Each structure stands twice: as C-alpha cells, then as structure tokens.
Amino acid sequence: MATLPDDLQSALDGALRRFPHQDLSRSVDRLISRYREGRAAAGEVILHSEVDVAAYAGYRMPATFAAVRAVFAEVAAVVPEFTPRTMVDVGGGTGAALWAAQDTWPSLVDLTVVEQAPHAVALGKRLVAEAEEPALRGATWRHGVVDPGAPAPRADLVTLSYVLGELPEHTRADAVRWLAREADTVVLIEPGTPAGYERVVAARDLLVELGLSLVAPCPHERECPIPRGRDWCHFTARLPRVGAHRLIKEGTLNFEDEKFSYVVASRTWSRRSANRVLRHPLKRKGMVVLRLCTGEDGLEDTTVSKRHGDLYRAARDAKWGDEWPPADRD
C-alpha cells in the first residue's frame, strides 16, 4: 500500500483537526457534487475557504499521493539513471506531487508549485513547513494557472496531475505543448476513467509528435492498441484510510483503490519496459493468464504454467502495471 510519509500524515491530520468534522463533510459533499456535475474548471477557483481546502486535502491528497508516487516509482525503476534536481508541479493544489517526488528522488533540491487557489497555497505551505526534508520546507509556491501564453515551466521534471480534464477541450493540446516546451521530463496523470484515458492518449500522441520519447507506461510509441470506446488503459494504487482521512471518507473499508491513467515522456531518456501487464492477472490452479501490452505485437494474452518454473512463480506475484517478464529476467 502507498502510505503518506509520517511527517505529511501528521501535518495533514493536524490541519484537519482545526475544523469540526461536520464542516469538513459538508465541504466534501459540495466539492464532489461540483466535480460530478462538470462545474469545476481549471481557470475557476472552487476552494473558496480554509475549510474547503482542508476538506479537499483530507479527501483527495492521500489518493493523489498514491497515484503520483506509483507513477514516479515506475519511472525510477525504468530509468534508474534519472536523478532530477528541479521540479515544477503545475496546478499542484496542496502539494501532494512534491511529497511523492521527494519520497522517490532525494536528489531533488528545487521544488516549485504553480497553483491558483490562495487557500490551497496557504495550506500547502503549512504542510511542507513540518517536513523533515529541507527541499520540501524550501519549496516555492507561485500563484498561476495553465497558461500557454506565459513562459513555459523549466525543470528536470514537470508534472500535471488531475488537471487536464478541467481545461476546455480546445486548449488541451496547447497546454501539453506548453508543459513540454522547456521540460526535460513530463508527467501527465488523469483519473483512470475512459475519459481520463482519452485525454492521456491524446497527450501521449502529441508528446511523441513533439519529439519526446515515451518512458512509461507504454512499451512502444506506435498507436495505442487499446480498442477505443470499448476499453481503456489505466492502473491502480491501493492506499490505507487512516486518521482524519478515514473519517472524511465515512467508509467501512480501511483502504481504497485509486485508479489512474498516465504518460511520461522525456527529451533525455527513452528506455521503456518490454511488456506491460494490463489489469489484474487471472490466476487459476497451475497457471496464470497475463493480459499484456507488448512492444512488438500490441495486445496479447500469455499463459504461464507450472512447467515454466521460476517464471510461473514470478507470474503468481505479478501485479497490474508490472513489467513482464520481470526486469531481472531475459
């Protein structure tokens, strides 16, 4: 499970304790309704008060951290030589991506969040003030929006998480071009829904057209083989519900699964996995069926049985999103 760093968990719980639980719940209900009705837009500030932004952070920050941390872990596994020193997170909210990045790459020394909501910036600053890592405590918070007319973010790592879908459709391509213009490596993450996947795959194709190389999750740079309109490429990260986060969720389970779609592209790195496991492996007595996106043949179902020995044991341990065969095997 992807757990928040102890210092972030403590800081977030402390921030939520400042408000009555019923006020946080009401704010969560309002925010959920606004997003479900399609009334949230990247150019519009919807976190109007301290309690709104605290509720948002309590409700979404653990899941956002889990998804972004899973993506970063994949990049670190595929390209271990990538040791970024600078990062710009556009539309970064209360800073979940910063914490995930620092947890992945201690090499980071210069962190910047671009965010439009003043209360989100204030809470983000309050949270990083309690961080153990100096780079987090020294992060820069800049008021701003996704603006292709402004100077492009310049950093080793530029990220945009759960924002692309809030932009008007006709502006998304320009936003992707802007993000990639001065970045070494670009990370785009969207909800793991059919619509989120469509936004990601459109950005994927554009990034390749711009001359960047795909790092993850795709094992190739050809057209995505997923049947459009019938399936979608997405992944999942499991996270525990603890502390105030569990109270806000008001669920009976002590965990949740965050589904997400993503693409990572770079001007410097081009290494990719050979094949990628799509969906949960189908396990039967004496065999495992893996649905793969392959570097050569597109989608493929492969069966691994006991007669494959060590490879079968590896298949039993394989998870949705893993590289296949495992990186330490031919």
C-alpha positions as CSV (number, residue, x, y, z in Angstrom):
1,M,0.0,0.0,0.0
2,A,1.1,3.6,-0.6
3,T,1.2,5.4,2.7
4,L,1.8,9.0,3.3
5,P,5.1,9.9,4.8
6,D,4.8,10.2,8.5
7,D,5.6,13.9,8.6
8,L,2.9,14.6,5.9
9,Q,0.3,12.4,7.7
10,S,0.9,14.2,11.0
11,A,0.8,17.6,9.3
12,L,-2.4,16.8,7.4
13,D,-4.2,15.4,10.5
14,G,-3.2,18.5,12.4
15,A,-4.6,20.7,9.7
16,L,-7.9,18.8,9.6
17,R,-8.3,18.9,13.4
18,R,-8.7,22.7,13.2
19,F,-12.2,22.2,11.8
20,P,-15.4,20.4,13.0
21,H,-15.9,17.1,11.3
22,Q,-19.4,18.1,10.1
23,D,-18.0,21.2,8.4
24,L,-15.4,19.1,6.6
25,S,-18.1,16.7,5.5
26,R,-20.3,19.4,4.1
27,S,-17.4,20.9,2.1
28,V,-16.5,17.4,0.7
29,D,-20.2,16.9,-0.4
30,R,-20.2,20.3,-2.1
31,L,-16.9,19.6,-3.9
32,I,-17.9,16.2,-5.0
33,S,-21.2,17.5,-6.4
34,R,-19.4,20.3,-8.3
35,Y,-17.0,17.9,-10.0
36,R,-19.7,15.3,-10.8
37,E,-21.8,18.0,-12.4
38,G,-18.9,19.2,-14.5
39,R,-18.8,22.6,-12.9
40,A,-15.1,22.5,-12.0
41,A,-12.7,24.2,-14.4
42,A,-9.0,24.9,-14.2
43,G,-9.5,28.6,-14.6
44,E,-12.0,28.8,-11.8
45,V,-11.2,28.8,-8.1
46,I,-13.6,26.5,-6.3
47,L,-11.7,26.2,-2.9
48,H,-13.2,29.4,-1.5
49,S,-12.3,29.0,2.2
50,E,-9.9,27.4,4.6
51,V,-12.4,24.6,5.4
52,D,-12.9,23.9,1.7
53,V,-9.3,23.4,1.0
54,A,-8.8,21.4,4.2
55,A,-11.7,19.1,3.2
56,Y,-10.2,18.8,-0.3
57,A,-6.8,17.9,1.1
58,G,-8.2,15.4,3.5
59,Y,-10.4,13.7,0.9
60,R,-8.0,13.7,-2.1
61,M,-4.4,14.3,-1.0
62,P,-3.8,10.6,0.1
63,A,-5.2,9.2,-3.2
64,T,-3.3,11.8,-5.3
65,F,-0.1,11.0,-3.5
66,A,-0.6,7.3,-4.0
67,A,-1.2,7.6,-7.7
68,V,1.7,10.0,-8.3
69,R,4.1,8.0,-6.1
70,A,3.2,4.9,-8.2
71,V,4.0,6.7,-11.4
72,F,7.3,8.1,-10.1
73,A,8.3,4.6,-8.8
74,E,7.8,3.2,-12.3
75,V,9.9,6.0,-13.8
76,A,12.6,5.3,-11.2
77,A,12.5,1.6,-12.0
78,V,12.6,2.0,-15.8
79,V,15.3,4.8,-15.8
80,P,17.3,4.5,-12.6
81,E,19.8,7.0,-14.0
82,F,17.2,9.7,-13.8
83,T,18.0,11.8,-10.8
84,P,16.1,15.1,-11.2
85,R,17.3,18.2,-9.2
86,T,14.5,20.6,-10.2
87,M,10.7,20.1,-10.4
88,V,7.7,22.2,-11.3
89,D,4.2,20.9,-10.4
90,V,1.5,22.9,-12.3
91,G,-1.9,23.0,-10.7
92,G,-0.3,21.4,-7.7
93,G,-3.0,22.1,-5.1
94,T,-1.7,21.4,-1.6
95,G,1.5,19.8,-2.9
96,A,0.9,16.0,-3.0
97,A,3.1,15.6,-6.0
98,L,6.0,17.4,-4.3
99,W,5.9,14.9,-1.4
100,A,5.7,12.0,-3.8
101,A,8.7,13.3,-5.8
102,Q,10.9,13.9,-2.8
103,D,10.0,10.4,-1.5
104,T,11.1,9.0,-4.8
105,W,14.1,11.2,-5.7
106,P,16.2,12.6,-2.7
107,S,18.3,14.3,-5.5
108,L,15.6,17.0,-5.8
109,V,16.7,20.3,-4.4
110,D,14.5,22.9,-6.1
111,L,10.7,22.3,-5.9
112,T,8.0,24.7,-7.3
113,V,4.2,24.5,-7.2
114,V,2.1,26.7,-9.5
115,E,-1.4,26.9,-8.1
116,Q,-4.3,29.4,-8.5
117,A,-6.2,28.9,-5.2
118,P,-4.8,31.1,-2.4
119,H,-6.1,28.9,0.4
120,A,-4.5,25.8,-1.3
121,V,-1.2,27.6,-1.4
122,A,-1.6,28.6,2.3
123,L,-2.3,25.0,3.4
124,G,0.4,23.6,1.1
125,K,3.0,25.9,2.8
126,R,1.7,24.9,6.2
127,L,2.1,21.2,5.4
128,V,5.7,21.5,4.0
129,A,6.7,23.6,7.0
130,E,6.6,20.4,9.0
131,A,8.5,18.3,6.5
132,E,11.7,16.6,7.5
133,E,13.4,17.2,4.1
134,P,14.9,20.7,3.6
135,A,13.9,20.7,-0.1
136,L,10.2,20.4,0.9
137,R,10.5,23.1,3.5
138,G,12.1,25.4,1.0
139,A,9.6,24.8,-1.8
140,T,8.5,27.8,-3.8
141,W,4.7,28.4,-4.2
142,R,3.7,30.6,-7.1
143,H,0.3,31.8,-8.0
144,G,-0.6,30.9,-11.5
145,V,-2.7,28.8,-13.9
146,V,-2.1,26.7,-17.0
147,D,-1.3,29.5,-19.5
148,P,0.3,28.6,-22.8
149,G,0.9,32.4,-23.3
150,A,3.2,32.5,-20.3
151,P,6.8,31.4,-20.0
152,A,6.9,27.6,-20.1
153,P,7.9,25.8,-16.8
154,R,11.6,24.9,-17.0
155,A,12.7,21.9,-14.9
156,D,14.1,18.4,-15.0
157,L,10.6,17.2,-14.0
158,V,7.4,19.0,-14.9
159,T,4.1,17.4,-13.7
160,L,0.4,18.0,-14.3
161,S,-1.9,15.8,-12.2
162,Y,-5.7,15.6,-12.4
163,V,-5.8,19.0,-14.2
164,L,-6.0,18.3,-17.9
165,G,-9.7,17.3,-17.7
166,E,-10.6,20.6,-16.1
167,L,-9.3,22.5,-19.1
168,P,-11.5,23.3,-22.1
169,E,-11.0,20.6,-24.7
170,H,-9.8,23.0,-27.3
171,T,-7.0,24.3,-25.1
172,R,-5.6,20.9,-24.0
173,A,-3.2,20.4,-26.9
174,D,-1.7,23.9,-26.4
175,A,-1.4,23.2,-22.7
176,V,0.6,20.0,-23.4
177,R,2.9,21.8,-25.8
178,W,3.5,24.5,-23.2
179,L,4.3,22.0,-20.5
180,A,6.8,20.1,-22.7
181,R,8.5,23.2,-24.2
182,E,11.2,23.6,-21.6
183,A,10.9,20.4,-19.6
184,D,13.3,17.5,-19.7
185,T,10.7,15.0,-18.5
186,V,6.9,15.5,-18.4
187,V,4.4,13.5,-16.3
188,L,0.7,13.7,-17.0
189,I,-1.8,11.9,-14.8
190,E,-5.6,11.8,-15.1
191,P,-8.4,9.8,-13.4
192,G,-8.5,6.1,-14.5
193,T,-11.7,6.5,-16.4
194,P,-12.5,6.1,-20.1
195,A,-12.5,9.9,-20.5
196,G,-9.3,10.3,-18.5
197,Y,-7.6,7.7,-20.7
198,E,-8.7,9.5,-23.9
199,R,-7.1,12.7,-22.6
200,V,-3.9,10.9,-21.7
201,V,-3.6,9.0,-25.0
202,A,-4.2,12.3,-27.0
203,A,-1.4,13.9,-24.9
204,R,0.8,10.8,-25.5
205,D,0.5,11.1,-29.2
206,L,1.2,14.8,-29.1
207,L,4.3,14.4,-27.0
208,V,5.7,11.8,-29.4
209,E,4.9,14.2,-32.3
210,L,6.9,16.9,-30.4
211,G,9.9,14.7,-30.4
212,L,9.9,13.4,-26.9
213,S,10.4,9.7,-26.1
214,L,8.0,7.7,-24.1
215,V,9.3,6.4,-20.8
216,A,6.2,4.9,-19.2
217,P,3.8,3.1,-19.2
218,C,3.9,2.3,-22.9
219,P,6.3,-0.3,-24.3
220,H,6.2,1.3,-27.7
221,E,5.5,4.6,-29.5
222,R,3.1,3.3,-32.1
223,E,-0.7,3.9,-32.0
224,C,-2.2,2.7,-28.7
225,P,-3.7,-0.8,-29.3
226,I,-6.4,-0.5,-26.7
227,P,-9.8,-0.7,-28.6
228,R,-11.1,2.9,-28.4
229,G,-14.6,3.1,-26.9
230,R,-14.5,-0.5,-25.7
231,D,-11.6,-0.5,-23.1
232,W,-9.1,1.9,-21.6
233,C,-5.6,1.7,-20.2
234,H,-5.4,2.5,-16.5
235,F,-3.7,1.4,-13.4
236,T,-4.4,1.3,-9.7
237,A,-2.7,2.2,-6.4
238,R,-4.0,0.9,-3.1
239,L,-3.8,3.2,-0.1
240,P,-4.9,2.9,3.5
241,R,-7.6,5.1,5.1
242,V,-6.1,6.3,8.4
243,G,-6.6,9.3,10.7
244,A,-8.8,12.1,9.6
245,H,-8.9,10.8,6.1
246,R,-10.9,7.8,7.1
247,L,-13.4,10.0,9.0
248,I,-13.9,12.2,6.0
249,K,-14.4,9.2,3.7
250,E,-17.0,7.8,6.0
251,G,-16.4,4.3,4.5
252,T,-16.4,0.9,6.1
253,L,-13.2,-0.3,4.4
254,N,-9.8,0.6,5.8
255,F,-8.4,1.0,2.3
256,E,-9.3,2.3,-1.1
257,D,-8.0,1.8,-4.7
258,E,-7.1,4.9,-6.7
259,K,-7.4,4.3,-10.5
260,F,-5.4,6.5,-12.8
261,S,-4.1,6.8,-16.4
262,Y,-0.8,8.4,-17.1
263,V,2.0,9.1,-19.6
264,V,5.7,10.0,-19.0
265,A,7.8,11.4,-21.8
266,S,11.3,12.8,-21.9
267,R,13.8,14.6,-24.1
268,T,16.7,12.7,-22.5
269,W,15.5,9.2,-21.6
270,S,13.9,6.7,-24.0
271,R,14.1,3.4,-22.1
272,R,10.8,1.5,-21.8
273,S,9.6,-1.8,-20.4
274,A,9.4,-4.8,-22.8
275,N,5.7,-5.5,-22.0
276,R,3.2,-4.2,-19.5
277,V,0.7,-6.2,-17.5
278,L,-2.8,-4.7,-18.1
279,R,-5.5,-5.4,-15.4
280,H,-5.2,-8.0,-12.6
281,P,-3.6,-11.3,-13.7
282,L,-6.1,-14.1,-14.0
283,K,-4.9,-16.9,-11.6
284,R,-6.0,-20.5,-11.9
285,K,-4.8,-23.7,-10.5
286,G,-1.4,-24.3,-12.0
287,M,-1.5,-21.3,-14.4
288,V,-1.6,-17.6,-14.7
289,V,-3.0,-15.6,-17.7
290,L,-1.5,-12.2,-18.2
291,R,-3.0,-9.6,-20.4
292,L,-0.1,-7.7,-21.9
293,C,0.6,-4.6,-23.9
294,T,3.7,-5.6,-25.8
295,G,6.4,-3.8,-27.6
296,E,6.0,-5.8,-30.8
297,D,2.6,-7.3,-31.1
298,G,0.2,-4.9,-29.4
299,L,-2.3,-6.6,-27.0
300,E,-1.6,-10.2,-26.2
301,D,-2.8,-12.8,-23.7
302,T,0.0,-15.0,-22.4
303,T,-0.4,-18.1,-20.2
304,V,2.3,-19.1,-17.7
305,S,2.1,-22.6,-16.2
306,K,3.9,-24.5,-13.6
307,R,6.1,-26.1,-16.2
308,H,7.7,-22.6,-16.6
309,G,9.3,-23.0,-13.2
310,D,10.7,-19.7,-11.8
311,L,8.8,-17.7,-14.4
312,Y,5.5,-19.2,-13.1
313,R,6.3,-18.2,-9.6
314,A,7.0,-14.7,-10.9
315,A,3.7,-14.7,-12.7
316,R,1.9,-15.6,-9.4
317,D,3.5,-12.5,-7.9
318,A,2.9,-10.2,-10.9
319,K,0.6,-7.2,-10.4
320,W,-1.4,-4.9,-12.6
321,G,1.0,-2.5,-14.2
322,D,4.2,-4.6,-13.8
323,E,6.8,-5.0,-16.4
324,W,6.8,-8.5,-17.9
325,P,8.9,-10.5,-17.9
326,P,10.5,-9.2,-14.7
327,A,13.4,-6.8,-15.4
328,D,15.9,-9.3,-13.9
329,R,15.0,-12.0,-16.4
330,D,15.6,-12.4,-20.2
